[in-house]
Amino acid sequence: MKGLKKLALVTAVAAAPFAAHAELQAMDESAMGNVTGQAGVTIELETQVSIGQFTYTDQGTFAVKGIELGGAGVSSSQSAADYAAATGAGSLLDELKIDIDIADDGDAVIHVGSMQEDGSGNPLPIDWGFTADSMELEGNADQNTVLVSNMDAWGLLGALDIRVDTDDVEGQVGTGTLNLDAAFTVEEMNFDVEFLGVGIRGMSITGSEDGGETLGAAGLAAIFGEDPTALTAEEQRKVGLAQAGFAIIGMDVYKGDGFGSNSTATGVLRIDVDDVLMDINVAQTIIGGESIGTIGIDNLHVSNTRLAVYGKAD
């Protein structure tokens, strides 16, 4: 978001309805039922998580130290403090509910949403905060390289939908697909890239409609809709979330085979990126203690992207 510290803009995003023009009305309970199911279990959650150290060890080790995850109040940035003062947000990741349904075809449908609504009955986004002291590479003979330090970020979660689709993948019986769709913002992120001597200040990740060149309802429908002239309720919801200022990510995760022309890998972790749509702005890029200016990426759209991930024999 351009102008992160303008609290009015943050509040406007937080209160914006998810359907921003006449043909995209906010989803009522019956319409939501088409996405999340009619019945099931609801879990209300508030939490704050601290992790002293997370490590991944192969021969050497990658370590993330001093992790804190919670509400916007976890961040030490002024913009997070301003948001907390205006909304009452604290250090807890709270006011969220998790709806879990089992559809008639066996699919597990999980919707993470907000327990708070604005004056029009639209759910308000969930504030989150994240900090980490450092991310480091460590060798077995006391070698050490600090990759990233002083990570501090906060933002808003507009929606998170998870579906475990029981349809067989590539004809393999008993397989399935994990579908992930998220709408979120990073209102402010600050960190240092220690080993390069680079500092990033005031980085934001927001929706494509938040500034610069906008796509409009028709452009968003063309991206998210299989048939842009007849959007499904779920596709309409994505368009509405994008118009409300949220970055959108959609991906599928499943077990499959490698897809390179010479790949012989089988049973690998496959990740298919359906759509990533966002704006990225950096208020300051610091090198040698001085800012070299701002960076902006407008309407970043990633699609038709596939990954195959598997272990490598020593």
Secondary structure, DSSP 8 states (H G I E B T S, - for coil): --STT-HHHHHHHHH--S--STTS----HHHHHHHH-SS-EEEEEEE-EEEEEEEEESSSEEEEEEEEEESGGG--SHHHHHHHHHH---SSEEEEEEEEEE-TTS-EEEEEEES-B-TTS-B--EEEEEEEEEEEEE-TTS-EEEEEEEEEEEEEEEEEEEEEE-S-BTTBTT--EEEEEEEEEEEEEEEEEGGGTEEEEEEEEE-GGGSSS--HHHHHHHHH-SSTTS--HHHHHHHHHHHTT-EEEEEEEEEE---STT----SEEEEEEEEEEEEEEEEEEEETTEE---EEEEEEEEEEEEEEE-----
